[in-house]
Amino acid sequence: MTSTRLRFTLLGPPAVRRGDVRLGTGSPQQGALLAALLLRGGRPAGIDDLVAALWDGPPPARAVGMIRTYVSRLRLVLEDDRARPALLVSVGPGYALRVPPEDVDSVEFERLVRDARDAAEASDHARARRLLLDADTLWGGEPLAGLPGPSAAAHRERLCLLRLDALEARFAADLALGHHAQAAVELAALTAAHPLRERLHELRMLALYRSGRRAEALEAYTTARRSLAAELDARPGQPLQDLHQRILRATPDEPEETPHAVSVSETTLRREEVSPDVPMYALPRAVPDFVGRARELACLRTTLTEPDRGGRRGRAPVIVTLAGGAGVGKTALALQVAHDVAESFPDGVLYADLGGGGEDAVDPYRVLAGFLRRLGVPDAHQPDDPASAAALFRSCLADRKVLVVLDNAGDTTRLRPLLPGGAGCAVLIAGRARPAALPVDRHLDLGTLDRGDALALFAGIAGTARTAAERSAAEELLRLCDRLPLAVRIVASRLAEHPNWTVESLLARIADGRRRLAELRLGGTAVESTFRVAYDRLDAGQARAFRLLALSDAPVISAGTAAALLGTDEEEAEELADSLVELGMLASPAPRRYRFHNLSLLFARELGERLGPDERRAAYARLLDYHLAAQREALVLLGESHALAARTGPPRFPSANAASQWTTDHLSELLALVTRHAADPVPPLDGVAELTLALAQQLDDGPRWMELVVAARALLDAGVARGNRRAEMAGSFVLGYHLIHCVKQPGGQQLVGRAVELCRELGDESALAEALSVLALDAFYRRDHAVSLARCKEVLAIDIRMGNVRGQATRMANIAQLHLAAGDRTAALAAGYQGLALARRADAPVAVAYALYLVGQVLGALDRHVDALAAFDEALTVCWTHSLPLREAQVLMRMAEARLALGQFRDAADTATQSLAVARVIGGDWQQARTRVVLGRAWAALGQTSRAHREWRAALAMFTDLGVPEADDVRALLASSDQAPTSSTCAR
């Protein structure tokens, strides 16, 4: 009898098996949902938890709907026998997966490891070894391989660490059983793969020594020490050092006390000349009106004062570093926390301002002299050389509890002499960048204030009542100041000095970006001055990068954009940008992504005005070339083009979806580039015309289409003014398409007609095909089906001549719709399937979604509503996968119609409501009106006549404003609202 038991594999490529049959679990995202539920061990997961588990960063707008779809599909896979209890169950607003723990390999692995630990504690090493070997056989590769999302990433890391722990336990059992030689062989490979796992090095050294290979055991220690120094700038831990000493004495199995961390020579150096009972408290006063930073304060206090001493168990001083850009409040926070924890350091607090980097940096020997003086060492008895001074400083603090605060720190070489050696001490370092190669217990990157803290700081200075009276203006003022503490203090202080000013009046002055930095000044304190000090410390390459990156109009600058602006390869650009991030001049919201804060961007652009016009144009020309090359490749991957210009280097995008996402991420920059070139009378417009047409092919009337319209209008005006026919053609096409298809307003036919004339003059058949298609669409909307069909056939001939399979697919889908409108359903279905086959052959997701949408409509017209729903469901998956919101709204509307025809009235209302929600997000009254017609039919079918009338009246108002024929259809509906729901007559 065939087994029907389900087994789940997570320790390798994820899989589900029923007996010997492997079951499909769908897309990687769907597999990630399954894994997330399995790893909860039957505990329920809320919808919000699952959204957070599956998506890094902001989830898609349809995340909840996607999760519910994944759950439905997983139930079909897992629950083939309806007589059995359900496995994947709804629990409140979430879900739980109820499977026996022994059927999940990761759960079984952890159980075996726990049992082995119990056996080892009972000295049953043979059983422990056997259990751990059984546990290791469950592994088939990287856990959760190929699954996306933060949950999979976190569990992947956790499981890999558990396996390493289990391997270490197994080798310990091997050594306890005398399998020294075999363990030494396996441990050689494992320590090479994990050079920072000190326990593995210990086991290898023991295995080598007990195999009679003492010299190799000592060499293994040297290898471990070098690895730790190179990777972490750290020494081996005490257990590893102790084992090394015991092997040197040939007594590796004898315990020995931990040696003191400071040598005798240091602790006795000039100790008689030091006054040990002099308390020190050299801190400057804290900021009196300090507010906020509660999380950072708690973290710093705990790390500096906790008994565990940062996890080192008292073997070395705690080191905490704090980094951030100019004006962010590093010194204020450092002083605040130092005052808070001072009582935990009864021997005093030492403070020094190190002057930052560059020419202003303070000589550490001078700082040491001051510290030693406070420690009671007279000037006459202080060493003459820096090394001896540093040694004496460590000696003086060897058995004291002192906090050392190093503010405005620069490079690590200047910090090292100032670090104490005593375990009772702690060091707090504040600077623009995290000190490189310095072993720290905690590092904090300090950002700007959050909204509440910024408002509290502002109100504390400007006045609580005054702030409350103009709260919205105050919040906008703080937003324009980036909530940078220095800027907040300045604007609040200016208001405090001028009681007759309103917050609104100061906001009006600050709102002007050209004046903002000049306004952020009070006496001798200015935001621009702090930026200037930071900028002057940059080297020439960093300063140039800071100025040129400010030319980007992108909210987030990619490494590719940076490389284009700087005229370097991406590796060098990334290195320069990362160095600016480390210095607090840029932020990095994600790897290889960079951004300016508002104020630092204004400062950088003021500096950028020093660039000559030729240098600026050259940078923009490089950026345009970079984006054009990317768009050409994206169009090919998306099936929107069949030809690719010669490319140098590896492909930019691993998939069509990655190409589409790349365009979305860079869209603000791309559109700004079009507008900027249109406004500059010098550079040619052909490149931006090509870029505009490429974007028109990709955006597919999505929610950001209006941004393209603004850029296209600027391009059209520039093309006409400068006699550039390609620019005029591109601008006319985009604006005409917008009027015809998106807003259904007059004037579009003339604009696209002009684009057709220019395409013929230019000999651009690809653009001609697109323009003629829009004219066909215009005729279709006017219900002139004969003219529309003639246009479609003309375009089809062009596509065939060019070998453009994607174009042929779209044209056949259009022809299918025209046959359907004419009542020839057989011809419509044949044309629809032909278009779908061509779209799949071209691997063009936009065309595939459109063809499926048309096939579904024809099947519905043939009363094959179940088949129609299957086509729509597949189209919906393509829309979700490739971010096609307009088509998604249309498909959902048609799915609602099919469910109406099947009598599923409640489901139809729910689906139409989803369609309307998507249509509202993307804008456009026409699609919303069409959806409201279908939603009204669903309410009418459910007997809710008043709700049906409300939807139909809203649709009628929209159609009437647009001046389209569908208004007459809705009037007829309202006139005969007692009829049963029928298929919608809305077109396309």
Secondary structure, DSSP 4 states (H G I P E B T S, - for coil): -----EEEE-SSS-EEEETTEEEP--SHHHHHHHHHHHTTTT--B-HHHHHHHH-SSSPPTTHHHHHHHHHHHHHHHH---TTSPPSEEEETTEEEE---GGGBHHHHHHHHHHHHHHHHHTT-HHHHHHHHHHHHHT--SSTTTT--SHHHHHHHHHHHHHHHHHHHHHHHHHHHTT-HHHHHHHHHHHHHH-TT-HHHHHHHHHHHHHTT-HHHHHHHHHHHHHHHHHHHS-PPPHHHHHHHHHHHTT-TTS--PPPPSS-HHHHTTTGGGS-TT--EE-PPPPPTT----HHHHHHHHHHHH-TTTTTTTTSS-EEEEEE--TTS-HHHHHHHHHHHHGGG-TTEEEEEE---SGGGPPPHHHHHHHHHHHTT--GGGS-SSHHHHHHHHHHHTTT---EEEEEEE--HHHHGGG----TT-EEEEEESSPPTT---SEEEE-----HHHHHHHHHHHH-HHHHHHTHHHHHHHHHHTTT-HHHHHHHHHHHHH-TT--HHHHHHHHH-TTTHHHHSEETTEEHHHHHHHHHHTS-HHHHHHHHHHTT---SSEEHHHHHHHHTS-HHHHHHHHHHHHHTTSSEEEETTEEE--HHHHHHHHHHHTTS-HHHHHHHHHHHHHHHHHHHHHHHHHTTS-S------SS-S-SSHHHHHHHHHHHHHHHHHHHHHHHH-SSS-SHHHHHHHHHHHHHHTT-TTHHHHHHHHHHHHHHHHHHT-HHHHHHHHHHHHHIIIIIS--TTHHHHHHHHHHHHHHHT-HHHHHHHHHHHHHHHHHTT-HHHHHHHHHHHHHHHHHHT-HHHHHHHHHHHHHHHHHHT-HHHHHHHHHHHHHHHHHHT-HHHHHHHHHHHHHHHHHTT-HHHHHHHHHHHHHHHHHHT-HHHHHHHHHHHHHHHHHTT-HHHHHHHHHHHHHHHHHH--HHHHHHHHHHHHHHHHHTT-HHHHHHHHHHHHHHHHHHT-THHHHHHHHHHTTTSPP-------
